[in-house]
């Protein structure tokens, strides 16, 4: 048994009943269940439709995401999330670089690395090198003045944790940021890279080994094993090429507002919804959100 979920941006609820019912009828699905009127609905399916991606493409044009996934085991017991451009709306290293006067240059490298065009570890070392001499105090200023949470993150964390799930923030960014974001959102643990600091200034170096694509996979394997779970019982979310291993291993790997080359390699692509999409995908209704 499969479940087809249609959802959109909660800030612009454009999902219409006729859209849901038309697709349900075309695919001979079960009764439609509205998880949130105007925002999310689902129905059961017996088989994977042959025209799934054609329909997905058509719905993208009206601001609606479509996901088809197995019905069994949808509610996950582990959330493993990327941070930059996933749980927050910025790339932390780009914000630090802007303060250091090299923002445009570093942002270009970041975009290419997240798109899989550059080796992640080498690109990280290069970008951190350009931050040499920046005052450590700038980190707190950036967190305070420049970092904003991705919509839906608080509801995602609170609802999953209220239902017994464990939450881990696993980032190719920096512990100085993941510690703060994990505390605000309620993650149970966080893993990231460590910026080297001496005499109150960034040295331009990052501690080895670098947490990249392989380390995110390792984190998912280690955390699920420690909790007595399998990766199949996890839902992972990210947007960059360094998230692909983690997204592929998790039972549900969500490419959230991801780079096109990344989304193309994922079955679950959310381009319009916010982080509450991860709750709708698990079958939670808006009334069940914490």
C-alpha positions as CSV (number, residue, x, y, z in Angstrom):
1,X,0.0,0.0,0.0
2,X,1.2,3.5,-0.9
3,X,0.2,7.0,0.2
4,X,0.1,10.0,-2.1
5,X,0.6,13.3,-0.3
6,X,-0.1,16.7,-1.9
7,X,1.0,19.8,0.0
8,X,1.9,23.4,-0.4
9,X,3.3,26.4,1.5
10,X,1.2,26.9,4.6
11,X,1.8,30.7,4.2
12,X,0.0,30.5,0.8
13,X,-2.6,27.7,1.1
14,X,-3.4,27.0,-2.6
15,X,-4.2,23.3,-2.5
16,X,-7.7,23.0,-3.9
17,X,-10.2,20.1,-3.4
18,X,-10.6,19.7,-7.1
19,X,-6.8,19.2,-7.5
20,X,-6.8,16.4,-4.9
21,X,-10.0,14.7,-6.0
22,X,-9.0,14.8,-9.7
23,X,-5.7,13.1,-9.0
24,X,-7.3,10.6,-6.6
25,X,-9.9,9.7,-9.3
26,X,-7.2,9.5,-12.1
27,X,-5.1,7.1,-10.0
28,X,-8.1,5.1,-8.5
29,X,-7.0,6.1,-5.0
30,X,-8.8,5.7,-1.7
31,X,-10.8,8.4,0.1
32,X,-8.9,11.7,0.4
33,X,-8.0,12.8,3.9
34,X,-7.3,16.5,4.5
35,X,-4.4,16.9,6.9
36,X,-4.7,20.7,6.8
37,X,-7.4,22.4,4.6
38,X,-5.8,24.2,1.7
39,X,-2.3,23.0,2.7
40,X,-2.1,19.2,2.7
41,X,-4.1,16.1,1.8
42,X,-3.4,12.4,1.2
43,X,-5.0,9.3,-0.2
44,X,-4.0,5.6,-0.4
45,X,-2.9,3.9,-3.6
46,X,-2.4,0.2,-4.6
47,X,0.4,0.7,-7.1
48,X,3.0,3.3,-8.1
49,X,1.5,5.3,-11.0
50,X,3.6,5.2,-14.2
51,X,3.1,8.9,-14.8
52,X,4.1,10.0,-11.2
53,X,6.9,12.4,-12.3
54,X,4.9,13.9,-15.1
55,X,2.1,14.7,-12.6
56,X,4.7,15.9,-10.1
57,X,6.0,18.3,-12.7
58,X,2.6,19.6,-13.6
59,X,1.7,20.3,-9.9
60,X,5.0,22.2,-9.4
61,X,3.6,24.8,-11.8
62,X,0.7,25.6,-9.4
63,X,2.9,25.5,-6.3
64,X,2.0,22.0,-5.1
65,X,4.4,19.2,-4.0
66,X,3.6,15.6,-4.6
67,X,5.1,12.6,-2.7
68,X,4.3,8.9,-3.2
69,X,5.7,6.6,-0.5
70,X,5.0,3.3,1.2
71,X,2.3,3.5,3.9
72,X,4.0,1.2,6.3
73,X,6.4,2.7,8.8
74,X,5.7,6.3,7.8
75,X,5.9,7.7,11.3
76,X,9.6,7.9,12.1
77,X,11.4,7.6,15.4
78,X,14.5,9.6,14.4
79,X,14.9,13.0,12.8
80,X,18.3,13.8,11.4
81,X,18.6,17.2,9.9
82,X,21.1,19.4,8.0
83,X,21.3,23.0,9.4
84,X,22.3,25.5,6.7
85,X,19.4,26.4,4.3
86,X,17.4,23.6,6.0
87,X,16.7,24.3,9.6
88,X,17.9,27.9,9.1
89,X,17.4,30.1,6.0
90,X,21.1,31.1,5.7
91,X,24.5,29.5,5.0
92,X,26.5,30.4,8.2
93,X,29.9,30.5,6.4
94,X,28.5,33.0,3.9
95,X,27.3,35.3,6.7
96,X,30.7,35.1,8.4
97,X,32.4,35.8,5.1
98,X,30.2,38.8,4.5
99,X,31.4,40.2,7.8
100,X,35.0,39.5,6.7
101,X,34.5,41.4,3.4
102,X,34.7,38.3,1.2
103,X,31.0,37.4,1.1
104,X,30.4,37.3,-2.6
105,X,33.4,35.2,-3.3
106,X,32.7,32.7,-0.5
107,X,28.9,32.5,-1.4
108,X,29.9,31.4,-4.9
109,X,32.1,28.6,-3.6
110,X,29.4,27.5,-1.2
111,X,26.8,27.4,-4.0
112,X,29.1,25.2,-6.2
113,X,30.0,22.9,-3.3
114,X,26.3,22.4,-2.3
115,X,25.5,21.7,-6.0
116,X,28.1,18.9,-6.0
117,X,30.5,20.7,-8.4
118,X,33.4,20.9,-5.9
119,X,34.8,18.6,-3.3
120,X,33.1,19.5,-0.1
121,X,36.1,19.2,2.3
122,X,38.5,21.1,0.0
123,X,35.9,23.8,-0.5
124,X,35.3,24.1,3.2
125,X,39.0,24.5,4.0
126,X,39.3,27.2,1.2
127,X,36.4,29.2,2.6
128,X,37.5,28.9,6.2
129,X,41.0,30.1,5.2
130,X,39.4,33.3,3.9
131,X,38.0,34.0,7.4
132,X,41.5,34.2,9.1
133,X,41.7,37.1,11.5
134,X,38.0,37.5,12.0
135,X,37.1,38.2,15.6
136,X,35.4,35.3,17.5
137,X,32.8,37.8,18.7
138,X,31.4,38.1,15.2
139,X,30.0,34.6,15.5
140,X,27.5,35.6,18.2
141,X,26.7,38.8,16.3
142,X,25.9,36.8,13.1
143,X,23.7,34.4,15.1
144,X,21.8,37.3,16.7
145,X,21.5,39.6,13.7
146,X,21.6,37.4,10.5
147,X,20.3,33.9,11.2
148,X,16.6,33.2,10.9
149,X,14.8,29.9,11.4
150,X,13.2,28.0,8.5
151,X,9.4,28.1,8.9
152,X,7.9,25.0,10.5
153,X,11.1,23.9,12.3
154,X,9.7,24.5,15.8
155,X,6.5,22.5,15.0
156,X,8.5,19.7,13.4
157,X,10.8,19.2,16.4
158,X,8.1,19.6,19.1
159,X,5.7,17.3,17.4
160,X,8.1,14.5,16.7
161,X,9.6,14.7,20.1
162,X,6.2,14.7,21.8
163,X,5.6,11.4,19.9
164,X,8.8,9.8,21.2
165,X,11.2,10.6,18.4
166,X,14.9,11.6,18.8
167,X,16.3,14.6,16.9
168,X,19.9,15.1,15.7
169,X,21.3,18.2,13.9
170,X,24.2,17.1,11.7
171,X,25.8,19.8,9.8
172,X,28.8,20.5,7.5
173,X,28.8,23.9,9.2
174,X,30.1,24.8,12.6
175,X,29.5,23.8,16.2
176,X,29.4,27.4,17.2
177,X,26.1,27.6,15.2
178,X,24.7,24.1,15.6
179,X,24.9,24.4,19.4
180,X,22.9,27.6,19.3
181,X,20.3,26.4,16.8
182,X,20.0,23.0,18.5
183,X,19.3,24.7,21.8
184,X,16.6,27.0,20.3
185,X,14.8,24.2,18.4
186,X,15.2,21.4,20.9
187,X,17.5,19.0,19.1
188,X,18.8,16.2,21.4
189,X,22.3,16.4,19.9
190,X,24.3,18.2,17.3
191,X,27.4,17.4,15.2
192,X,29.4,19.8,13.1
193,X,32.8,21.1,12.3
194,X,34.9,23.2,14.7
195,X,36.4,26.5,13.8
196,X,39.9,26.9,15.2
197,X,40.3,30.0,17.4
198,X,43.4,31.6,18.9
199,X,43.7,34.8,20.9
200,X,40.0,35.6,20.2
201,X,40.4,35.4,16.4
202,X,39.6,32.7,13.8
203,X,42.9,31.1,12.6
204,X,41.6,30.3,9.2
205,X,41.6,26.5,9.9
206,X,38.9,24.0,10.7
207,X,39.5,21.0,13.0
208,X,40.1,17.6,11.3
209,X,38.5,15.3,10.4
210,X,35.9,17.4,8.5
211,X,32.3,16.4,8.9
212,X,31.2,16.0,5.3
213,X,29.0,13.6,3.2
214,X,30.5,10.4,4.7
215,X,30.3,11.7,8.2
216,X,26.6,12.5,7.9
217,X,26.0,8.9,6.8
218,X,28.1,7.7,9.7
219,X,26.1,9.9,12.1
220,X,22.8,8.4,10.9
221,X,24.2,4.9,11.3
222,X,25.7,5.5,14.7
223,X,22.7,7.4,16.2
224,X,20.1,4.9,14.9
225,X,22.2,1.9,16.2
226,X,22.6,3.6,19.6
227,X,18.9,4.1,19.9
228,X,18.1,0.5,18.8
229,X,16.6,1.7,15.5
230,X,17.4,1.1,11.9
231,X,18.1,3.9,9.3
232,X,14.7,2.9,7.8
233,X,13.0,4.4,11.0
234,X,14.6,7.8,10.3
235,X,13.5,10.8,8.4
236,X,16.4,12.9,7.1
237,X,16.2,16.4,5.6
238,X,18.8,18.4,3.7
239,X,19.4,20.5,0.6
240,X,23.0,20.0,-0.6
241,X,25.2,17.4,-2.3
242,X,26.8,16.6,1.0
243,X,23.4,15.4,2.3
244,X,22.8,12.9,-0.5
245,X,24.3,9.9,1.3
246,X,22.2,10.6,4.4
247,X,19.0,11.2,2.4
248,X,19.5,8.0,0.5
249,X,20.1,5.9,3.6
250,X,17.2,7.1,5.7
251,X,13.8,5.5,5.4
252,X,12.5,8.9,4.2
253,X,15.1,11.3,2.7
254,X,13.6,14.7,2.1
255,X,15.3,17.1,-0.3
256,X,13.9,20.4,1.0
257,X,14.2,23.4,-1.3
258,X,17.3,21.6,-2.6
259,X,19.7,22.3,-5.4
260,X,18.2,20.9,-8.7
261,X,21.1,18.4,-9.1
262,X,20.4,17.2,-5.5
263,X,16.6,17.0,-5.8
264,X,16.9,15.0,-9.0
265,X,18.5,12.2,-7.0
266,X,15.8,12.1,-4.4
267,X,12.3,10.5,-4.4
268,X,10.9,13.0,-1.9
269,X,11.3,16.6,-3.1
270,X,9.7,19.5,-1.2
271,X,10.0,22.8,-3.2
272,X,7.0,24.6,-1.9
273,X,6.2,23.4,1.6
274,X,8.1,24.4,4.7
275,X,9.5,22.0,7.4
276,X,5.9,21.1,8.5
277,X,5.9,19.1,5.2
278,X,7.9,16.4,7.1
279,X,5.0,16.1,9.5
280,X,2.4,15.8,6.8
281,X,4.5,13.2,5.1
282,X,4.3,11.1,8.2
283,X,0.6,11.4,8.3
284,X,0.3,14.0,11.1
285,X,-2.7,16.4,10.8
286,X,-2.3,20.1,11.7
287,X,-4.4,19.4,14.8
288,X,-1.7,17.0,16.0
289,X,1.1,19.6,15.7
290,X,2.6,20.7,19.0
